[in-house]
Amino acid sequence: MDDHPHRGPNDNLVVKDARVQRAWAEFCRTQRVDAATPYQAWYFGDSAEMAKELIDLVVHGPKRGTAGLQWAIDRNPELAPVPHGYSVVTEYDGKPRAVLRTTDIQVKPFDQVDPQFAWDEGEGDRSLAWWRDAHWEYFSGVCRQLGLEPAADMPVVLERFELLWVVPG
């Protein structure tokens, strides 16, 4: 069996194992949300280090947004963020860390992402220049895996979210 819970290239969805189910049940109990409410389970990025760094920025810092490549979602629609949907966000190994709720989803060409989104995503120095450099590198790797060429006008899914609950422990 794989040493991490993703299912394929460009797929950061996590299997809803017992740990994820327990975290969701505890969130629902403490926050008075119907346990039958649908939710996604996933991790940020494409490595253990990136997943930990980015969820730490959510739990302990300013990260309130994330960006994904629309082309990857086109190949695997289950990756699409859900408007006002809940997510259990984990580390790369599937360890639940937080519950988020999507507040806004926009699709823009890469070269039209604005400084406010770069700030809200909360990574690096939070500048648009930093965002463009880091995300060009990341999305170029995703494009290679998809057999596509990165382009300034490649569609990027911009998701903003609120942190609802941090998994205790």
Protein Blocks (a to p, Z undefined) as FASTA:
>chain_A
ZZbfbfbehiabdcddfklmmmmmmmmmmnopafklccddddehjbfklmmmmmmmmmmm
mbfbdcddfklmmmmmmlpccehiacddddfkopafbdcddfbdcdddfklccfklmmmn
opajlpaklmmmmmmmmmmmmmmmnopacdfklccdddddddfbdceZZ
